[in-house]
Amino acid sequence: MRLILAASLPALALAACSTVADLPTERVGEARLDYANGVPAGTAQLLSDGQTLSLAVAATGLEPGEHGFHLHTTGRCEGPDFKSAGGHLNPAQREHGSLNPKGKHLGDMPNLVIGASRSTSTQVDLGADTAQLRDSIFDADGTAIVIHAGADDYRSDPAGDAGARVACGVLTPAS
């Protein structure tokens, strides 16, 4: 009995140190981001910790500087301009931008900051993980993630004046 109890103590001690932040994260969706020429630009994962839905993005090969990136209304990425992805995902019919007093909509994300390595990664909280939020993302025509050539100004409606669409990927439910 003492041997079993002694062997169990380290496991109990580790369990006692766990926090909500240590809980496993469920992968809800994923996307491969590509440039118009088909070269991979990165990946995105839609994640849930049981409370919040977040989007984790890793991108490479971009010019140094800030690049707008957004969720777009249609899960289609036809080059060369990716206009097939439609406008920004905006189920609540708000205006664009975190600095816009009437904004922001679901598709608005903070700029990706690309350094000399020409790559970056970030994770953005989208909101409470609700059936309504998931349904907005995985609706009948899907959702695309688009990276733009320039920075989003967080204010100009409807798209933040971020310039051309340079990379795109379609979010699909995780298998």
C-alpha positions, 0 to 999 in steps of 0.5 A: 500500500505504501508503495502504491501511495508513494508512486501516486504522490508525484502524479497528484502533485502535478495534477494539483499544479494544473490551471485552466490555461493548462487544459488541452486545446481542441483543434476545431478547424484548419487551413493551408495558406497559399500564394497565387502561384501555389507556393505555400504561405503558411497554416492556420488553426482554429482552436478552442479551450472550451471557453474561447475560440481562437485562430493561430496563424503561422506565415512565411515568405511575406515582405517585412512590415505589417500585413492585414489579415482577415476572415473572409465570407466565402471559402474560396481562394481563386488566384491571382487576386483571391477576390473569390473569398468575398468581403470580410466575415461580418455576421453582425453587420458592423463596420470595419476596424478596432479603431472604428467607433461602429466596428469591429466585425468578426473578420477583423484581425490585428496586423501580422508583423513580419520581421527580417526572417520574413515569417511570423506567428500569432494567435487571435481570440475570436470570442466565446466558443459558441455554436453561433460563432462556429456556425458563422465560420463553417456556414454553407459557403465556408470561410477564407483567411486572407493576408494582404500586401499592406497594413490594415488601418483598423478604421477604413470601412469596409476593408481597412485599406490593406491593399492587394490580397497576397495569400489565401486559405480555406478554413475546413473543420478538423477531422 
